[in-house]
Amino acid sequence: MSEVLIFDKYGKRPRSSGRGNRESLFNRVLLILVMALILFLAGELVFHFVIAPRLTVRNIVIRSDLPLSKEEILAVAGTEENAFYYSVDPVQIRGALEKLPMVRSAVVEKVFPDALHVTLYGRTPLAMLFFTTPDGDSIPIVVDEQGVVFEIGRAVSEWDLPVITGIQFKKLEVGTKLPVQVQPVLEDLARLRREDPQLFRLISELRLIAKSGGGLELLLYPIQYPVRLRLPGGLEAALLRNAAVILDLLAEQQLQVRIRELDMRTGEVVYRIEEE
């Protein structure tokens, strides 16, 4: 039998292309990818239908200084120990806990494979108010820097606080928030406590007075002096330091019994004596 050879026009035998080799390599790579995908999907199915249902929350860590037991916190959170790990929703738990008036913020974190960490930050008492009932009884309430009422009556844990007057409540319950117009005063009061605690402790009462054109004026009653301070709508530390110096001078000269008020709204001190 004779062999037939094919030559090109130049009389040379053409080289064989690597097409067959390339197709073979591509098929092997494709087979490897398909096998890897199958193994991955099989692993996913095993994890979700076999392993995941067996994962439960066995270790719950709660960090809080609030007067709430672990059982009470978990009841509010809507979860419990040995709950399925993947059914626990940290966002939902945080929302439920932050609805508690005494909770300022909550941090909830799941830690694989079986832990849940909950940290609660409580509200810090800033000022006290008094609510008068229809029977004439006076009930103390405590608010924080955000103006949220979170302690009422016997629940009040701290009494050494400035008293804010001039606010009337139509309805009082835990979680009530003071009017938005009062918020700047509360922020000033909180900043004063952080930056100058001594001046903060000087305040016995803050009476809020609504101006006809809007806004507020303040009457500040110091603890140690019978002289009140009439202030613009804010509590500036520098202004209060100046007032404290003046009050000390009046006390040294025994003039404070004659002076009823220091008006400091204009930047200059105006003395109002008792006879006026």
KEBA-350155 format. One record per residue (C-alpha): residue number from 1; residue in three letters; x, y, z. Coordinates in pm, 1 decimal, decimal comma, always signed. Each point is the difference from the previous one (the first is absolute). Layout:
<sites>
<site seq="NUM" type="ALA" px="X" py="Y" pz="Z"/>
...
</sites>
This chain:
<sites>
<site seq="1" type="MET" px="+0,0" py="+0,0" pz="+0,0"/>
<site seq="2" type="SER" px="+137,4" py="+339,1" pz="-87,9"/>
<site seq="3" type="GLU" px="-3,0" py="+300,1" pz="+234,4"/>
<site seq="4" type="VAL" px="-136,3" py="+331,6" pz="-124,3"/>
<site seq="5" type="LEU" px="+189,6" py="+308,3" pz="+110,5"/>
<site seq="6" type="ILE" px="-127,2" py="+353,1" pz="-30,0"/>
<site seq="7" type="PHE" px="+238,6" py="+285,3" pz="-67,6"/>
<site seq="8" type="ASP" px="-59,8" py="+368,4" pz="-30,8"/>
<site seq="9" type="LYS" px="+72,5" py="+205,2" pz="-309,0"/>
<site seq="10" type="TYR" px="+360,3" py="+43,5" pz="+109,3"/>
<site seq="11" type="GLY" px="+47,8" py="-371,1" pz="+19,0"/>
<site seq="12" type="LYS" px="+8,3" py="-6,9" pz="+380,8"/>
<site seq="13" type="ARG" px="-206,5" py="-219,7" pz="+220,0"/>
<site seq="14" type="PRO" px="-219,1" py="+215,9" pz="+232,6"/>
<site seq="15" type="ARG" px="+46,3" py="-27,9" pz="+376,0"/>
<site seq="16" type="SER" px="-283,4" py="-144,2" pz="+204,8"/>
<site seq="17" type="SER" px="-188,7" py="+263,3" pz="+207,7"/>
<site seq="18" type="GLY" px="-31,1" py="-31,3" pz="+378,7"/>
<site seq="19" type="ARG" px="-377,1" py="+29,1" pz="-22,6"/>
<site seq="20" type="GLY" px="-56,3" py="-349,9" pz="+123,3"/>
<site seq="21" type="ASN" px="+230,9" py="+53,3" pz="+296,3"/>
<site seq="22" type="ARG" px="-166,8" py="+326,6" pz="+89,0"/>
<site seq="23" type="GLU" px="-344,7" py="-153,6" pz="-11,3"/>
<site seq="24" type="SER" px="+118,4" py="-280,6" pz="+224,2"/>
<site seq="25" type="LEU" px="+145,3" py="+246,6" pz="+254,2"/>
<site seq="26" type="PHE" px="-318,3" py="+211,4" pz="-4,0"/>
<site seq="27" type="ASN" px="-213,9" py="-305,9" pz="+60,6"/>
<site seq="28" type="ARG" px="+214,0" py="-104,0" pz="+297,0"/>
<site seq="29" type="VAL" px="-18,2" py="+351,3" pz="+153,2"/>
<site seq="30" type="LEU" px="-375,8" py="+9,5" pz="-55,9"/>
<site seq="31" type="LEU" px="-38,2" py="-338,6" pz="+163,2"/>
<site seq="32" type="ILE" px="+200,8" py="+114,9" pz="+301,9"/>
<site seq="33" type="LEU" px="-216,7" py="+313,8" pz="+36,3"/>
<site seq="34" type="VAL" px="-320,7" py="-200,6" pz="-25,6"/>
<site seq="35" type="MET" px="+122,0" py="-246,9" pz="+261,1"/>
<site seq="36" type="ALA" px="+104,8" py="+285,9" pz="+230,6"/>
<site seq="37" type="LEU" px="-342,1" py="+162,6" pz="-41,5"/>
<site seq="38" type="ILE" px="-174,7" py="-326,6" pz="+77,2"/>
<site seq="39" type="LEU" px="+211,7" py="-49,6" pz="+312,1"/>
<site seq="40" type="PHE" px="-70,3" py="+358,9" pz="+109,3"/>
<site seq="41" type="LEU" px="-374,4" py="-39,8" pz="-47,4"/>
<site seq="42" type="ALA" px="+9,3" py="-333,0" pz="+180,3"/>
<site seq="43" type="GLY" px="+187,2" py="+164,2" pz="+288,3"/>
<site seq="44" type="GLU" px="-257,6" py="+281,2" pz="+11,3"/>
<site seq="45" type="LEU" px="-285,4" py="-247,8" pz="+13,3"/>
<site seq="46" type="VAL" px="+167,7" py="-200,8" pz="+274,1"/>
<site seq="47" type="PHE" px="+70,2" py="+315,0" pz="+201,1"/>
<site seq="48" type="HIS" px="-351,3" py="+145,6" pz="-27,8"/>
<site seq="49" type="PHE" px="-196,3" py="-322,1" pz="+46,0"/>
<site seq="50" type="VAL" px="+226,2" py="-195,4" pz="+232,6"/>
<site seq="51" type="ILE" px="+244,4" py="+228,5" pz="+185,1"/>
<site seq="52" type="ALA" px="-185,1" py="+334,1" pz="+28,8"/>
<site seq="53" type="PRO" px="-311,4" py="-142,4" pz="+173,3"/>
<site seq="54" type="ARG" px="+226,9" py="-143,4" pz="+267,3"/>
<site seq="55" type="LEU" px="+167,1" py="+338,0" pz="+74,1"/>
<site seq="56" type="THR" px="-160,9" py="+165,0" pz="+302,9"/>
<site seq="57" type="VAL" px="+83,7" py="+301,4" pz="+214,1"/>
<site seq="58" type="ARG" px="+156,1" py="-154,1" pz="+308,3"/>
<site seq="59" type="ASN" px="+202,7" py="+294,6" pz="+127,2"/>
<site seq="60" type="ILE" px="-182,9" py="+330,3" pz="+65,0"/>
<site seq="61" type="VAL" px="+216,3" py="+279,9" pz="+141,0"/>
<site seq="62" type="ILE" px="-183,0" py="+307,7" pz="+133,6"/>
<site seq="63" type="ARG" px="+181,3" py="+314,9" pz="+106,7"/>
<site seq="64" type="SER" px="-223,1" py="+251,4" pz="+175,6"/>
<site seq="65" type="ASP" px="-20,2" py="+207,7" pz="+315,6"/>
<site seq="66" type="LEU" px="-378,8" py="+25,4" pz="-19,2"/>
<site seq="67" type="PRO" px="-218,5" py="-152,4" pz="+273,0"/>
<site seq="68" type="LEU" px="-120,4" py="-275,8" pz="-233,1"/>
<site seq="69" type="SER" px="+61,5" py="-371,6" pz="+32,9"/>
<site seq="70" type="LYS" px="+127,6" py="-212,9" pz="-284,0"/>
<site seq="71" type="GLU" px="-339,7" py="-163,5" pz="-29,9"/>
<site seq="72" type="GLU" px="-174,9" py="+337,9" pz="-27,1"/>
<site seq="73" type="ILE" px="+241,6" py="+119,5" pz="-268,4"/>
<site seq="74" type="LEU" px="-42,4" py="-317,6" pz="-204,4"/>
<site seq="75" type="ALA" px="-378,6" py="+21,4" pz="+35,0"/>
<site seq="76" type="VAL" px="+1,0" py="+355,0" pz="-139,4"/>
<site seq="77" type="ALA" px="+245,1" py="-105,7" pz="-272,8"/>
<site seq="78" type="GLY" px="-234,0" py="-278,1" pz="-104,7"/>
<site seq="79" type="THR" px="+265,6" py="-271,0" pz="+8,7"/>
<site seq="80" type="GLU" px="+126,3" py="-265,7" pz="+234,8"/>
<site seq="81" type="GLU" px="+288,7" py="-232,2" pz="+58,7"/>
<site seq="82" type="ASN" px="+25,0" py="-296,1" pz="-241,2"/>
<site seq="83" type="ALA" px="-179,4" py="+196,1" pz="-272,4"/>
<site seq="84" type="PHE" px="+109,5" py="-93,9" pz="-351,4"/>
<site seq="85" type="TYR" px="+306,1" py="+207,3" pz="-84,9"/>
<site seq="86" type="TYR" px="-115,0" py="+104,7" pz="-347,5"/>
<site seq="87" type="SER" px="-348,8" py="+93,2" pz="+117,6"/>
<site seq="88" type="VAL" px="+135,8" py="+263,5" pz="+239,7"/>
<site seq="89" type="ASP" px="-24,7" py="+351,4" pz="-152,6"/>
<site seq="90" type="PRO" px="+232,2" py="+254,0" pz="+171,7"/>
<site seq="91" type="VAL" px="-173,0" py="+298,7" pz="-163,2"/>
<site seq="92" type="GLN" px="-340,7" py="-107,7" pz="+125,6"/>
<site seq="93" type="ILE" px="+135,0" py="-66,6" pz="+349,9"/>
<site seq="94" type="ARG" px="+168,4" py="+339,8" pz="+13,8"/>
<site seq="95" type="GLY" px="-322,0" py="+174,4" pz="-105,2"/>
<site seq="96" type="ALA" px="-199,3" py="-179,3" pz="+268,6"/>
<site seq="97" type="LEU" px="+251,6" py="+84,5" pz="+273,7"/>
<site seq="98" type="GLU" px="+27,1" py="+366,2" pz="-99,2"/>
<site seq="99" type="LYS" px="-374,7" py="+37,3" pz="+48,2"/>
<site seq="100" type="LEU" px="+61,5" py="-31,0" pz="+374,0"/>
<site seq="101" type="PRO" px="-6,8" py="+358,7" pz="+135,0"/>
<site seq="102" type="MET" px="+299,3" py="-65,7" pz="+226,5"/>
<site seq="103" type="VAL" px="+214,8" py="-119,0" pz="-293,8"/>
<site seq="104" type="ARG" px="+181,7" py="+273,3" pz="-191,4"/>
<site seq="105" type="SER" px="+155,5" py="-238,1" pz="-253,0"/>
<site seq="106" type="ALA" px="+66,7" py="-370,5" pz="-47,7"/>
<site seq="107" type="VAL" px="+267,9" py="-194,6" pz="-185,5"/>
<site seq="108" type="VAL" px="-85,2" py="-355,7" pz="-104,2"/>
<site seq="109" type="GLU" px="+250,0" py="-229,4" pz="-170,7"/>
<site seq="110" type="LYS" px="-4,5" py="-366,6" pz="-99,4"/>
<site seq="111" type="VAL" px="+331,0" py="-182,6" pz="+31,5"/>
<site seq="112" type="PHE" px="+30,3" py="-322,4" pz="-198,0"/>
<site seq="113" type="PRO" px="-71,8" py="-274,8" pz="+77,9"/>
<site seq="114" type="ASP" px="-208,4" py="+24,4" pz="+319,0"/>
<site seq="115" type="ALA" px="+31,4" py="+339,2" pz="+175,7"/>
<site seq="116" type="LEU" px="-212,5" py="+311,6" pz="+32,5"/>
<site seq="117" type="HIS" px="+146,1" py="+318,1" pz="+153,0"/>
<site seq="118" type="VAL" px="-237,5" py="+270,6" pz="+126,5"/>
<site seq="119" type="THR" px="+120,3" py="+334,5" pz="+140,0"/>
<site seq="120" type="LEU" px="-249,0" py="+247,2" pz="+144,5"/>
<site seq="121" type="TYR" px="+78,7" py="+365,9" pz="+65,3"/>
<site seq="122" type="GLY" px="-239,6" py="+157,7" pz="+248,0"/>
<site seq="123" type="ARG" px="-118,2" py="+357,9" pz="+20,9"/>
<site seq="124" type="THR" px="+183,2" py="+229,6" pz="+240,4"/>
<site seq="125" type="PRO" px="-214,6" py="+221,8" pz="+226,5"/>
<site seq="126" type="LEU" px="+51,4" py="+365,7" pz="-89,5"/>
<site seq="127" type="ALA" px="-284,9" py="+199,0" pz="+151,7"/>
<site seq="128" type="MET" px="-314,9" py="-42,6" pz="+204,9"/>
<site seq="129" type="LEU" px="-349,6" py="+133,8" pz="-59,0"/>
<site seq="130" type="PHE" px="-322,3" py="-24,3" pz="+198,2"/>
<site seq="131" type="PHE" px="-336,3" py="-102,8" pz="-137,5"/>
<site seq="132" type="THR" px="-309,2" py="+122,6" pz="+182,2"/>
<site seq="133" type="THR" px="-290,9" py="-242,8" pz="+0,6"/>
<site seq="134" type="PRO" px="-366,3" py="+110,8" pz="-7,7"/>
<site seq="135" type="ASP" px="-6,0" py="-76,5" pz="+373,4"/>
<site seq="136" type="GLY" px="+280,9" py="+247,7" pz="+59,2"/>
<site seq="137" type="ASP" px="+270,3" py="-257,5" pz="+67,6"/>
<site seq="138" type="SER" px="+348,8" py="+74,5" pz="-130,0"/>
<site seq="139" type="ILE" px="+175,4" py="-292,9" pz="-166,6"/>
<site seq="140" type="PRO" px="+373,7" py="+20,7" pz="-74,6"/>
<site seq="141" type="ILE" px="+123,3" py="-105,6" pz="-342,8"/>
<site seq="142" type="VAL" px="+352,5" py="-25,6" pz="-141,8"/>
<site seq="143" type="VAL" px="+114,5" py="+75,4" pz="-355,2"/>
<site seq="144" type="ASP" px="+327,9" py="-54,1" pz="-181,2"/>
<site seq="145" type="GLU" px="+191,1" py="+211,0" pz="-253,3"/>
<site seq="146" type="GLN" px="-248,3" py="-95,3" pz="-273,3"/>
<site seq="147" type="GLY" px="-294,5" py="+118,7" pz="+207,2"/>
<site seq="148" type="VAL" px="-146,1" py="-348,8" pz="+46,6"/>
<site seq="149" type="VAL" px="-192,0" py="-71,5" pz="+320,5"/>
<site seq="150" type="PHE" px="+132,3" py="-334,6" pz="+122,8"/>
<site seq="151" type="GLU" px="-55,1" py="+7,7" pz="+376,8"/>
<site seq="152" type="ILE" px="-320,3" py="+98,0" pz="+178,9"/>
<site seq="153" type="GLY" px="-93,0" py="+15,2" pz="+367,7"/>
<site seq="154" type="ARG" px="+150,0" py="-275,6" pz="+210,1"/>
<site seq="155" type="ALA" px="+219,4" py="-110,0" pz="-290,6"/>
<site seq="156" type="VAL" px="+206,2" py="+320,2" pz="+29,6"/>
<site seq="157" type="SER" px="+354,5" py="-112,5" pz="+80,3"/>
<site seq="158" type="GLU" px="+172,9" py="+339,0" pz="+33,1"/>
<site seq="159" type="TRP" px="-130,1" py="+314,3" pz="+167,4"/>
<site seq="160" type="ASP" px="+304,4" py="+227,1" pz="-6,4"/>
<site seq="161" type="LEU" px="-91,9" py="+153,6" pz="-336,1"/>
<site seq="162" type="PRO" px="-100,1" py="+343,4" pz="-128,8"/>
<site seq="163" type="VAL" px="-376,5" py="+49,2" pz="-5,4"/>
<site seq="164" type="ILE" px="-157,7" py="+129,3" pz="-320,9"/>
<site seq="165" type="THR" px="-329,5" py="+188,0" pz="+36,4"/>
<site seq="166" type="GLY" px="-228,6" py="+176,0" pz="-243,9"/>
<site seq="167" type="ILE" px="-101,3" py="-312,6" pz="-194,7"/>
<site seq="168" type="GLN" px="-353,1" py="-139,5" pz="+18,3"/>
<site seq="169" type="PHE" px="-90,7" py="-355,0" pz="-95,3"/>
<site seq="170" type="LYS" px="-332,1" py="-93,6" pz="-154,6"/>
<site seq="171" type="LYS" px="+86,2" py="-366,7" pz="+40,4"/>
<site seq="172" type="LEU" px="+280,7" py="-160,8" pz="+192,9"/>
<site seq="173" type="GLU" px="+142,5" py="-346,2" pz="-49,0"/>
<site seq="174" type="VAL" px="+338,2" py="-164,9" pz="-22,7"/>
<site seq="175" type="GLY" px="+142,1" py="+78,6" pz="-341,8"/>
<site seq="176" type="THR" px="-155,6" py="+346,2" pz="-26,9"/>
<site seq="177" type="LYS" px="+235,6" py="+248,8" pz="-163,2"/>
<site seq="178" type="LEU" px="+26,8" py="+368,6" pz="+90,2"/>
<site seq="179" type="PRO" px="-88,1" py="+259,3" pz="-266,4"/>
<site seq="180" type="VAL" px="+261,3" py="+58,8" pz="-267,3"/>
<site seq="181" type="GLN" px="+40,8" py="+363,2" pz="+114,6"/>
<site seq="182" type="VAL" px="+152,6" py="-126,9" pz="+324,3"/>
<site seq="183" type="GLN" px="+264,6" py="-213,3" pz="-173,1"/>
<site seq="184" type="PRO" px="+266,4" py="+278,2" pz="-30,2"/>
<site seq="185" type="VAL" px="-27,8" py="+66,5" pz="+373,5"/>
<site seq="186" type="LEU" px="+49,6" py="-368,6" pz="+76,0"/>
<site seq="187" type="GLU" px="+301,3" py="-17,3" pz="-229,1"/>
<site seq="188" type="ASP" px="+153,9" py="+304,4" pz="+171,0"/>
<site seq="189" type="LEU" px="-68,5" py="-155,2" pz="+338,8"/>
<site seq="190" type="ALA" px="+164,5" py="-328,4" pz="-101,2"/>
<site seq="191" type="ARG" px="+302,2" py="+180,9" pz="-143,3"/>
<site seq="192" type="LEU" px="+32,6" py="+204,8" pz="+317,4"/>
<site seq="193" type="ARG" px="+0,3" py="-317,0" pz="+209,2"/>
<site seq="194" type="ARG" px="+278,1" py="-149,3" pz="-212,2"/>
<site seq="195" type="GLU" px="+218,3" py="+310,4" pz="-22,0"/>
<site seq="196" type="ASP" px="-57,2" py="+167,8" pz="+336,4"/>
<site seq="197" type="PRO" px="-171,5" py="-223,0" pz="+259,9"/>
<site seq="198" type="GLN" px="+42,3" py="+267,4" pz="+267,3"/>
<site seq="199" type="LEU" px="-214,1" py="+246,2" pz="-195,1"/>
<site seq="200" type="PHE" px="-250,5" py="-275,0" pz="-71,7"/>
<site seq="201" type="ARG" px="-40,0" py="-66,6" pz="+371,9"/>
<site seq="202" type="LEU" px="-60,4" py="+372,2" pz="+53,8"/>
<site seq="203" type="ILE" px="-341,5" py="-28,0" pz="-169,6"/>
<site seq="204" type="SER" px="-298,0" py="-63,0" pz="+223,8"/>
<site seq="205" type="GLU" px="-280,9" py="+86,2" pz="-241,4"/>
<site seq="206" type="LEU" px="-38,8" py="+102,1" pz="-362,9"/>
<site seq="207" type="ARG" px="-329,2" py="+170,5" pz="-74,1"/>
<site seq="208" type="LEU" px="-85,0" py="+15,7" pz="-370,5"/>
<site seq="209" type="ILE" px="-183,3" py="+314,1" pz="-113,4"/>
<site seq="210" type="ALA" px="-149,8" py="+14,1" pz="-350,0"/>
<site seq="211" type="LYS" px="+57,9" py="+331,0" pz="-180,2"/>
<site seq="212" type="SER" px="-278,2" py="+161,8" pz="-198,6"/>
<site seq="213" type="GLY" px="+201,4" py="-11,2" pz="-321,0"/>
<site seq="214" type="GLY" px="+99,5" py="-360,6" pz="+49,8"/>
<site seq="215" type="GLY" px="+298,9" py="-151,5" pz="+172,9"/>
<site seq="216" type="LEU" px="+74,0" py="-28,8" pz="+368,1"/>
<site seq="217" type="GLU" px="+150,1" py="+194,8" pz="+286,4"/>
<site seq="218" type="LEU" px="+138,7" py="-163,3" pz="+311,6"/>
<site seq="219" type="LEU" px="-23,1" py="+83,7" pz="+367,0"/>
<site seq="220" type="LEU" px="+277,8" py="-181,7" pz="+181,8"/>
<site seq="221" type="TYR" px="-22,8" py="-41,2" pz="+375,8"/>
<site seq="222" type="PRO" px="+340,3" py="-79,6" pz="+154,7"/>
<site seq="223" type="ILE" px="+23,4" py="-239,7" pz="+291,7"/>
<site seq="224" type="GLN" px="+217,9" py="+215,2" pz="+227,2"/>
<site seq="225" type="TYR" px="-140,5" py="+347,3" pz="-69,7"/>
<site seq="226" type="PRO" px="-344,5" py="+163,5" pz="+27,0"/>
<site seq="227" type="VAL" px="+64,1" py="+198,1" pz="-320,7"/>
<site seq="228" type="ARG" px="-141,7" py="-136,5" pz="-324,7"/>
<site seq="229" type="LEU" px="+158,7" py="+42,7" pz="-342,7"/>
<site seq="230" type="ARG" px="-197,3" py="+105,2" pz="-305,2"/>
<site seq="231" type="LEU" px="+171,5" py="-147,3" pz="-305,5"/>
<site seq="232" type="PRO" px="-53,3" py="-16,8" pz="-374,2"/>
<site seq="233" type="GLY" px="-119,6" py="-334,6" pz="-132,8"/>
<site seq="234" type="GLY" px="+330,8" py="-181,5" pz="+56,3"/>
<site seq="235" type="LEU" px="+238,5" py="-102,0" pz="+275,0"/>
<site seq="236" type="GLU" px="+342,0" py="+135,6" pz="-91,6"/>
<site seq="237" type="ALA" px="+277,0" py="-109,4" pz="+234,7"/>
<site seq="238" type="ALA" px="+184,7" py="+333,4" pz="-24,8"/>
<site seq="239" type="LEU" px="-316,3" py="+192,1" pz="+89,2"/>
<site seq="240" type="LEU" px="-67,6" py="-223,0" pz="+298,8"/>
<site seq="241" type="ARG" px="+359,1" py="+33,1" pz="+124,3"/>
<site seq="242" type="ASN" px="-35,4" py="+378,3" pz="-14,2"/>
<site seq="243" type="ALA" px="-328,3" py="-25,0" pz="+190,8"/>
<site seq="244" type="ALA" px="+163,3" py="-221,6" pz="+264,7"/>
<site seq="245" type="VAL" px="+275,3" py="+259,1" pz="+53,1"/>
<site seq="246" type="ILE" px="-258,5" py="+277,5" pz="+40,4"/>
<site seq="247" type="LEU" px="-203,3" py="-206,4" pz="+244,4"/>
<site seq="248" type="ASP" px="+310,6" py="-66,6" pz="+209,3"/>
<site seq="249" type="LEU" px="+77,5" py="+373,9" pz="+9,8"/>
<site seq="250" type="LEU" px="-356,4" py="+80,1" pz="+103,9"/>
<site seq="251" type="ALA" px="+20,0" py="-259,6" pz="+274,9"/>
<site seq="252" type="GLU" px="+328,2" py="+144,6" pz="+128,3"/>
<site seq="253" type="GLN" px="-152,7" py="+349,5" pz="+14,5"/>
<site seq="254" type="GLN" px="-323,0" py="-137,0" pz="+147,8"/>
<site seq="255" type="LEU" px="-201,2" py="+154,4" pz="-280,8"/>
<site seq="256" type="GLN" px="-164,5" py="-313,9" pz="-129,6"/>
<site seq="257" type="VAL" px="-296,3" py="+33,0" pz="+236,6"/>
<site seq="258" type="ARG" px="-94,3" py="+329,8" pz="-169,8"/>
<site seq="259" type="ILE" px="+40,7" py="-113,9" pz="-359,7"/>
<site seq="260" type="ARG" px="-276,9" py="-209,5" pz="-147,3"/>
<site seq="261" type="GLU" px="+133,6" py="-67,7" pz="-348,4"/>
<site seq="262" type="LEU" px="+296,9" py="+30,6" pz="-233,8"/>
<site seq="263" type="ASP" px="-114,2" py="+60,6" pz="-358,2"/>
<site seq="264" type="MET" px="+276,4" py="-126,9" pz="-230,6"/>
<site seq="265" type="ARG" px="-185,5" py="-15,0" pz="-330,7"/>
<site seq="266" type="THR" px="+171,7" py="+295,6" pz="-166,7"/>
<site seq="267" type="GLY" px="+362,7" py="-72,6" pz="+84,9"/>
<site seq="268" type="GLU" px="-7,3" py="+260,3" pz="+278,5"/>
<site seq="269" type="VAL" px="-110,6" py="-81,1" pz="+351,6"/>
<site seq="270" type="VAL" px="-315,9" py="+177,3" pz="+112,5"/>
<site seq="271" type="TYR" px="-73,5" py="-11,8" pz="+374,0"/>
<site seq="272" type="ARG" px="-359,8" py="-7,1" pz="+115,6"/>
<site seq="273" type="ILE" px="-34,8" py="+74,3" pz="+368,9"/>
<site seq="274" type="GLU" px="-271,6" py="-129,7" pz="+229,2"/>
<site seq="275" type="GLU" px="-182,0" py="+335,5" pz="+28,4"/>
<site seq="276" type="GLU" px="-75,1" py="-10,9" pz="-373,2"/>
</sites>
